């Protein structure tokens, strides 16, 4: 029979053990979700043996179809007064080789959510832009709040091509709050604190961004002007496509640890 003191000690030990196990599980789940989230951006880091069919490299015919479909989406957006630009792996391709990367089988388009909202709401069922894409035989997903995108899918004879329409929103206040330590010593505390004009920032319109933003090597926000129209046009083989302002600058925020490297997914080698 336990004494009252020993009983309390056992309860305290069990409580501490439970807290420890819960914290450990939370860290493991967070790490898994973070790595899964980062892999959606860093498609080239996919582990060998874990390549889904949608991540396998495009052959020459599929690549030609991906270019055409990307052009159709851009023209449809422009027809409704909305400007979008190539981003992520698609931007690497057009800047470095004038074509899409065969090893990045899901082309990406980025735009400010204010651009899309000025034409129509996010709802795929009521958005006139998405109705036009439905007429062009695309299937359009509802807005994914976790990833901050619409998925535009087109079925070919050999595979399904998915274009990611990624939305970004103004996050200036969040950026300067989360980086306040960098600005804390700009002026002595005994002087009036001026409000100099600061660049506005844009962040993914995704809940996952705010969960993983502070993690090492995480997706970063970027100066908003990089994604503000008008854009410069470049040639994507036979098509004209828009790219963000300052060319490579946006990639420094999307791929902060390796933007200067050229990489290829292991899925291209299988």
C-alpha positions in Angstrom: 0.0 0.0 0.0 1.4 3.4 -1.1 1.8 6.2 1.3 0.2 9.6 0.4 3.6 11.0 -0.5 4.5 8.1 -2.8 1.0 8.3 -4.4 1.6 12.0 -5.2 5.0 11.2 -6.6 3.6 8.5 -8.9 0.9 10.8 -10.2 3.5 13.6 -10.8 5.7 11.1 -12.6 2.8 9.9 -14.8 1.8 13.5 -15.6 5.4 14.4 -16.6 5.7 11.3 -18.7 2.4 12.0 -20.4 3.5 15.6 -21.2 6.8 14.3 -22.5 5.3 11.7 -24.8 2.6 14.2 -26.1 5.3 16.8 -26.8 7.5 14.2 -28.6 4.5 13.0 -30.8 3.7 16.7 -31.6 7.3 17.3 -32.7 7.2 14.2 -34.9 3.9 15.1 -36.5 5.1 18.7 -37.0 8.3 17.5 -38.6 6.5 15.1 -40.9 4.0 17.7 -42.0 6.8 20.3 -42.5 8.8 18.0 -44.7 5.7 17.0 -46.7 4.9 20.7 -47.1 8.4 21.6 -48.3 8.4 18.7 -50.8 5.4 20.2 -52.6 7.7 23.2 -53.4 11.0 21.4 -53.6 9.8 18.6 -55.9 13.5 17.8 -56.7 14.0 16.5 -53.1 11.6 13.6 -53.6 13.1 10.5 -52.1 14.0 7.6 -54.4 11.3 4.9 -54.5 8.6 7.4 -53.5 7.7 8.9 -56.8 3.9 8.9 -57.6 3.0 8.8 -61.3 2.1 12.5 -61.2 5.8 13.3 -60.4 7.4 11.2 -63.2 9.1 13.2 -65.9 7.1 14.4 -69.0 8.0 13.0 -72.3 8.2 15.2 -75.4 4.6 15.0 -76.4 3.4 15.6 -72.8 5.7 18.5 -72.5 4.3 20.1 -75.7 0.8 19.6 -74.2 1.8 21.2 -70.9 3.1 24.3 -72.8 -0.2 24.5 -74.7 -2.3 24.1 -71.5 -0.3 26.7 -69.7 -0.8 29.1 -72.6 -4.6 28.4 -72.5 -4.8 29.2 -68.8 -2.8 32.4 -69.1 -4.9 33.6 -72.0 -8.1 32.8 -70.1 -6.9 34.8 -67.1 -5.9 37.7 -69.3 -9.2 37.6 -71.1 -10.9 38.3 -67.7 -8.4 41.1 -66.8 -6.3 38.9 -64.4 -2.5 38.8 -64.6 -0.5 35.8 -63.5 3.2 34.8 -63.9 5.2 31.6 -64.0 6.8 30.7 -60.7 8.6 27.9 -58.8 10.0 25.2 -61.1 8.2 26.6 -64.2 10.1 29.9 -63.7 13.4 28.1 -63.4 12.7 26.4 -66.7 11.8 29.5 -68.7 14.7 31.6 -67.3 17.4 28.9 -67.7 16.4 27.0 -70.8 13.4 28.7 -72.4 11.1 25.7 -71.7 9.3 23.9 -68.9 11.4 21.4 -66.9 10.5 17.8 -67.8 11.3 16.9 -64.2 8.7 19.4 -62.9 5.5 17.8 -64.2 3.1 20.3 -62.5 3.6 23.8 -63.9 3.0 26.7 -61.5 1.3 30.0 -62.0 1.4 32.7 -59.2 -0.8 35.7 -58.7 -2.0 38.1 -56.0 -5.4 37.1 -54.6 -6.5 40.7 -55.2 -6.0 40.1 -58.9 -8.4 37.1 -58.9 -10.9 38.7 -56.5 -11.3 41.8 -58.7 -12.7 39.5 -61.4 -14.5 36.9 -59.4 -14.6 35.0 -56.0 -12.4 32.0 -55.2 -15.3 29.6 -55.5 -14.8 27.4 -58.6 -18.5 27.0 -59.1 -19.2 30.7 -59.5 -16.0 32.1 -60.9 -16.3 33.1 -64.5 -12.6 32.4 -65.2 -13.0 28.8 -63.9 -16.2 28.4 -65.9 -14.2 29.3 -69.0 -11.6 26.7 -68.1 -14.3 24.1 -67.5 -15.4 24.9 -71.1 -11.8 24.1 -72.2 -12.1 20.7 -70.5 -10.2 21.5 -67.4 -11.4 20.3 -64.0 -10.9 23.0 -61.3 -10.6 22.3 -57.6 -12.1 24.5 -55.0 -9.6 26.7 -53.2 -7.2 24.6 -51.0 -6.8 26.8 -47.9 -4.0 24.7 -46.5 -1.8 24.9 -49.6 -3.2 28.2 -51.0 -4.0 27.1 -54.5 -6.5 25.9 -57.1 -5.6 22.8 -59.0 -6.4 22.9 -62.7 -6.3 19.4 -64.2 -6.5 18.3 -67.8 -6.6 14.6 -68.8 -4.4 13.4 -71.7 -4.4 10.0 -73.2 -1.2 9.1 -71.3 -1.5 11.0 -68.0 -3.1 13.9 -66.2 -1.5 17.3 -66.4 -2.0 19.5 -63.3 -1.4 23.3 -63.3 -1.1 24.8 -59.8 -2.7 28.3 -59.6 -1.0 29.7 -56.4 -2.5 32.7 -54.7 -0.6 35.3 -52.6 -1.9 38.1 -50.4 -0.5 41.2 -48.8 1.2 40.3 -45.5 3.1 43.4 -44.8 2.0 43.7 -41.1 2.7 40.1 -40.4 6.1 40.3 -42.0 7.3 43.3 -40.0 5.8 41.8 -36.8 7.5 38.5 -37.3 10.8 40.2 -38.2 10.5 42.9 -35.5 13.8 41.9 -33.9 15.6 43.0 -37.1 14.2 46.6 -36.8 14.2 47.0 -33.0 17.5 48.9 -32.9 17.0 51.1 -36.0 16.4 54.1 -33.8 17.3 54.9 -30.1 14.3 54.3 -27.9 14.4 57.9 -26.5 13.8 59.4 -30.0 10.4 59.6 -31.7 10.0 56.4 -33.8 9.6 57.5 -37.4 7.5 55.6 -39.9 9.6 55.4 -43.0 8.0 54.0 -46.1 8.7 50.3 -46.2 8.2 47.9 -49.1 5.1 45.9 -48.9 5.3 42.1 -48.7 3.3 39.2 -50.1 2.9 35.7 -48.6 1.2 32.5 -49.8 -2.6 32.6 -49.1 -2.0 29.3 -47.3 -2.5 28.3 -43.7 0.6 26.0 -44.0 2.7 29.1 -44.5 1.9 30.5 -41.1 2.5 27.1 -39.5 5.9 26.5 -41.0 7.1 30.0 -41.8 9.6 30.2 -38.9 11.1 26.8 -39.6 14.6 26.5 -41.1 14.6 26.5 -44.9 10.9 27.3 -45.0 9.1 29.2 -47.7 9.5 32.9 -47.2 7.4 35.9 -48.1 8.8 38.3 -50.7 8.5 42.0 -51.7 5.1 42.4 -53.2 6.2 44.3 -56.2 7.7 41.1 -57.6 4.2 39.8 -58.3 2.5 43.1 -59.2 1.6 43.6 -62.9 2.7 44.6 -65.4 5.0 41.7 -66.0 7.8 41.1 -68.6 7.1 38.5 -71.2 9.5 35.7 -72.2 9.3 33.1 -74.9 8.4 29.6 -73.9 9.2 27.7 -77.1 6.3 28.9 -79.3 4.3 30.8 -76.6 4.7 34.1 -74.8 4.5 33.8 -71.0 4.7 36.3 -68.1 7.5 36.1 -65.5 7.7 38.0 -62.1 9.5 41.3 -61.9 13.3 41.1 -61.5 13.5 37.6 -62.9 15.3 35.4 -60.4 14.7 37.6 -57.4 11.5 35.8 -56.3 13.3 32.4 -56.3 15.6 33.7 -53.5 12.6 33.7 -51.2 10.9 30.5 -52.4 14.2 28.5 -52.3 16.2 30.3 -49.7 18.8 27.6 -49.1 19.6 26.5 -52.7 18.1 29.0 -55.2 21.5 29.3 -57.0 21.8 25.5 -57.6 20.5 23.5 -60.6 18.9 20.3 -59.4 16.9 17.4 -60.9 14.4 15.1 -59.2 15.3 11.5 -58.7 11.9 10.7 -60.2 13.4 11.6 -63.6 15.9 8.9 -63.2 13.4 6.0 -62.7 
